[in-house]
Amino acid sequence: MISVDEALAEILSHVHPLEPERVPILDGLGRVLAEVIISDIDVPPFDNSAMDGYAVRSADVGSSTSETPVSLTVLGSVAAGYVAGIRVVRGSAIRIMTGAPMPPGADAVVPYEDTSDFDRSKEERLLAPADSIQVRKAVEPYDHVRPAGEDIRKGEGVMVPGRVIRPQEIGVLASLGLETILVHRQPKVAILATGDELLEVHEPLAPGRIRNSNEYTNAALVRRTGGIPIRLGIARDTEADLTAKIRSGLEQGADLFLTSGGVSVGDYDVVKDVLGAEGRMQFWQVRMKPGKPLAFGLLPGGVPLIGLPGNPVSAMVSFEQFARPAILKMLGHLDLAKPTVRAILDEPLTNSGRQGFVRVIVTRAEDGYHARTTGQQGSGVLTSMAKANGLAIVPEGIHYVEEGSELTVQMLDWPEGMDT
């Protein structure tokens, strides 16, 4: 058996970022950038007003106060999307709206509330624009002005490969006039459940049979991580059926295989045998609980296969430790780790001595994060994962953890109010 860290390192050594593809920027949401983005424009492209008010020469109103306002002649107005055709000269002003380009000659904006125009209603200002105003507060050059290039300068490097595209990145890309971007291709992940005992979800229960929940859980995990699941269905406990299913996945262009079940020591656990026959086995069994019977190998073409355990909790925990980082690396992510917190245990824990992953509920209190178990920790109790928002990690070699101790917890979810 090898350690969790050794198993992960071995898997990741055979996984690489997939080739890039060009997609519309909205389709890039959540994807990883695979090109350098350099701006060919200033953003904003011109000096513009940050306020509704009056564009002025700051030198003209430098002595303005509420007791001694300065009077200016209003030459006209300019709204966002238009350009003023009049120059602001000494003793004058131009009415300006937020986002409108600064008129020539003006170097500052006086907000409405600092002028006599503020005494009038919006309707009055629209129906009868003022011929003159009194400025009641001095401004300095570039007060309430957003200068050209304030956000981005022409020629500036804006984004580099490895950047995860969020809504804010999409907004920046749109401001640069980019309709498409290069991102790493999403991996196609073949999902295969094994076992004669499995039924399809729509089939009625029968003696000795259970429904195939692992296929759905693993497909959902793949999709949430950013991969494209290819559901191959159920492979029965024969080498012929499993081999046929694997070959079908390869024909569909799978970049990664995830099997569940068939990797233990039983007479009908055939995944290891087929993996050895079709490709080569890299390792089998990891010092962890749950999830000890985990297999990894390479199929023809170097396509990696991760053989997850058949018990549903073991499969999910193993996915989070090994399959998730592999998929993220294929997607081009640089950070492959789950977010973690240090949490105080509200109850004692026993452990097998292997590295343990205990299903817990993490809450936040004045003294930090606290964790308590979700109840029964059997590897077949899938509801224990449904109740959990974290996995408390018990280090290898530890058999007992006292109440009040602190452990690292991998966060499965970040409930509202839990963000660090």
N, C-alpha and C positions, 0 to 999 in steps of 0.2 A: 504493500500500500504506500501511496505517496501523500504528501501533505496537500492541503487546499492551495497554498501558494505555489507549490511545485506543479500541481495540475493546471492551474490557471496559466502559469508561465508557458507550459508546454502547449496548451491550446492556442494561446495568443501568438506563439512563434510560427504557427502555421496559418495565421489569418492576416490579411492585409486589406487596406482600404481599396474599395472597388473603383473601377474607372469612372471618370466624371461623365455627366450628361447635362445638356443644356435644357432648362425648364423655364416656364414663365415664373416671374418672381413670386406670385402667390402660391404656386406649386412648390416653391422652395421652402415654405414654412416648416420649421422643424428639421430641415436638412442641413448638411454641413457644406460650407463653401469650399470650392476646389480651385479658386482663382484669386488673383490679387485685383482689388477694385481701386482704381485711381480716378479721381474726379477730373473731368475736363472742363468744369465750370466752377465759378464761385457760387456758394449757397449761403445766404440769398445772393442772387446775381446783381443786386443794386442796393444802394442805401435806401431804407424804407422806414416809415413811421411805426413806432411801437405803440402808439396811442392815437385815439381820436383827439384832435386839437388843432393847433395852428403851427405851420412851419414858419420859422422866423430866423433872423440873424441874431445869434446870441449876444453880439455886441450891442444890439439895439435895446435889449431888455435887461442888461446887466445890473441896472439899479432899481428894477421893479420890486415893489413891496405892496402889501395890501393897503398901506397908508398913502403911498406915492406910486400908483400904477402908471405904466407907460402906455400911451395911446399909439396904435398902429392902424394904418389903412389896409383893409382887406381887398386884395387884388382878384381873388377868385377862389376856386376850390378844386381839389383833386381826390378822386376815390381810388380804392384798390383796383388794379387792372387798367388804369389809365395813367397818362403822363401829363404833367403840367406843362402848358405851353407858355407860361409866364415866368419871368425871373423875379425872385424876391430881392428887392432893392432896399436901401436904407429907409427905415420908417414904415415898412410894409410887412404883410403877412399873407399867407395862403392857407385857407381852411383845408385840413388834410385828415383822411381816414386811416385807420390802422391798416398797414400793409401797402399803402400807396407809396410810390417812389418819391423821394425827397425832391422838391423843386430846385432848379438851379439857383444858387445864391443863398439858400437856407442851410443852416448847419445844426439846427436843434428844433425840437417840437415842444410847444407849451400845451399841456393838457387842457381840455375844456374847463375843468374845474378850477383852473388857475387864471381864468379870464372872465370878463364881464358877460360873455356869451353863456356861461353856465347859469346865469340868473334867468335865462329864458328856457322854455320847454323845448323838447326835441321837435315838436310840431312847429313851433314858432321858428326855430332855426331852419327847418326845411322849407317853410313857406316864405320866409323873408330873411335870407341870409344877411348877416350884419355887414354894413359898409365899413365899420371900424370896430375895434375892440380895445379894451383896456387889459393889459397884462399885469397880474397882481403878484407874480412870483418870478424871480430871475431864473434863468437857465444857463448852463454851461454848454460849450460846444459838444455836440453829439448826445446831449441829454435826450432820452426817449427816442433814440434813433438806432435802428439795427443796421450796422454797416455791412456792405457787400463782403461776403466771405466770412462773416462772423461765425458761421457754423462750419463750413468747409471751404478751403482755399483751392483754387484751380491747381492741379498737379499734385495735390495731397493724396497720400495713400489712405484710403478710408477703411478697407477691410482686407484681411489676409486669410489664406486657406486655413481651415480648421474652425472658422467662426460658425457657430450655430445660428441659423437664420430665425429670428423671432419677429413679431409684428413690428418692432421698432426698426430692425434692420431693413425690413421690407419698405417702410416709410422712407428711410434714407436712400435706398436704391431707387425708389420712385422719384425722389427729389433730384437724383442725378440723371433722370431720363432713361433708366435701364429697364427694359421690358423683360429680359431674360438673364439668367445667371448659370454658371457652371456649379453643379453640386455633385457629390458622390452618389452613384447609383445605389438604390435600395437593394439589399440582398434578398434573393428568393430563398426562402427557408422551407425545406420539405419537412412536413410533420407526419410522423408515422407512429401509430400505436400498435403494440404487439400483444397477442394473447388470445387463446381459444375461448377464454371466459368473457370476452368483450362483446357487447351488443351495441348496435347503432342507437342513437338517442331516441329515435322514433319507434324502436322495437319494444314490444312488451317484455317485461321481466320474465325470466324462466329460472328454474332451479339451477343453482351454481353459476349463474351469469350476472354480470354487472354492466352498467352502461359505460360507454367510452367517454368519460369526462376529460381524460388527459389530452385528447386531441383538441378539444375546445379550449381548455386552459392554456395549452402551449401555443395554439394559434393566436389566442388573444394576447399572450405575453409577447409573441413575436411582433404582432401588429403594434402594440403599445410601444415597443422598443424602436420601431421604425422599419422593420423588415416586412416583406411580403410573404405571408404564409401560403404554402402549397400543400393542401390537405390530401394525403395519399390514402386515407382511410385506415382500415384495420388489416394488419398482417397476421395470419394465423401462425401457430407455433410449428412451422416447418421451414426448413432452409429454402425450399423452392419458392414458397409464397413470399417470404421476406426478401429473397433475392430479386424476384420479379418486381416487387414494390420499389426497391431501391433503384433498380435499373429504370423504372418508369420516372422516378424523380430526377435522375440524371438526364434523361431524354427531355424533361421539361426545363432544364437549365438551372437546377438547384445549385445555389452557392454554398449551402450548408444543410446538413441533415440533422434533425432532432428526432430520435426514436424514444419511446417510453416503454419500459418493461423489457424483459428478455435479457437482462444483463447480470442476473444473480448467478447462483450456483446450481439451479435446478436442472433436471434432465431436459426441460423444454425451453430453457433460456438460450436462444439460438443467435442472438445478435452478435455476440463475440465470434462465434464460428463463421457466420456470414461475412462479418467485417474482415476476418482473417483471410477468407477465401477470395473476396472481391477486391480487397485493398490490403492495408496493413494496420495492425493494432499498435497503438502507441502506449497506452496504459489501461489498466483496469483496477478499480477500487481506490477510494480516497479516504483518508483518515478524517471523516466528518460524520456528524449525526444531526439530522437525517441525511441520507444521500450517499452512503458508503459504496453501494454497487453502481459506480459510474464508469462508463467506458468511453474511450476516445480513440479514433483512428482516422485514416485517410482512405477515401475511395478513389477509383480511377480518375485521373486528372487532378489529383491533389485536393479533391473536395472533402472538407472535414465532416466527420460524423461524431456527434455527441450523443452517446447512449445514456439517456436519463433513466433513473429507477422507475419502476412501475407504480409504486405507492404515490398517490397524488401529492402529498405534502413534500415527500422526498424529491419528486420531479420539479415542483415549484422552487424549492430551496436551491436545488442544483442549477436550475435555469438561471436564477439570480446571480449565482456565484460564477458560472462559466459561460452559459449561452448568451446572456445579456452583454457581458463585456465583448464577446466575440462579434456579435452583431454590431455593437457600437463602433468597434474598430473597423469593420467593413464599411460602415457609413462614414468613416473619416473623423470620428470624434477623437479628441485628445484626452478628455477626462472620461475614464471608463468605470470609475468607482461609484457605488451607491453613496448617497449622502449619509453621513453618520452623526450621531450625537453621543455624548456620555450621559448615561441615565442611572439614577439611583434605584436599586431593586427594592420593591415593596414586599418581597417575599423571598425565602431562600430557594436556591435551585440545586438540583442534583444533575450530574453530567456523566457521560460514559467514559470520559477520558480522551475521546476524540474531540476535535474542534466542534463545538456545539452551536447550533442555530436555533434559538428558543423563540417561539412565537409569542410576541408581547404586544401589549397596548401601551403606548407612550403618551404621557400627558405632561403638561407644563405647569409648574408650581413656582412659588416665590424663590425657592432654593434651587431651581433648575428643573431638569427633566426627570420624570419618574417612570418606571416600567413595572408592569405586572403581567403575569402570563395570561394567555387566553383560555386556560383550562387544560383539558386533556391534550397531551403532546404526542399522541400516537401518530405515526406517519400515514395512517389512513384516514385521519380525522380532518377532512378538507375544510370543514367549517372553522377550524382553529386558524386557518390562514385567512378566511373571510373576516374573522373578528380582529385580526392583527393589523397594526400599521407599522410594525418593525420586527426585526430579527435580532435578539440579543446574542452577541457572540461570546461564547465561553471558550477561553483559550485551550489549546490542546494540553493534556496532562492534568487539567483541573477536574476534580470529581465533585466538588461541593462549593457553592458560592453562598455566603451568608447574606441574610436580609440587611439592607443598608449599604451593601457594596456597590461600587460603580462598575458598569460594563459598557463597552462600546455597542451601540445599537445601529444596525443598518435600517434606514427608514424606507419602508415600502411605499408609504404615502406621506404627504405633508398636509394633515388636516388644517382647516382654517384656524388661524391664530397660532400655528406651530412654527411658522417661518422664523429662522434665526436671523 
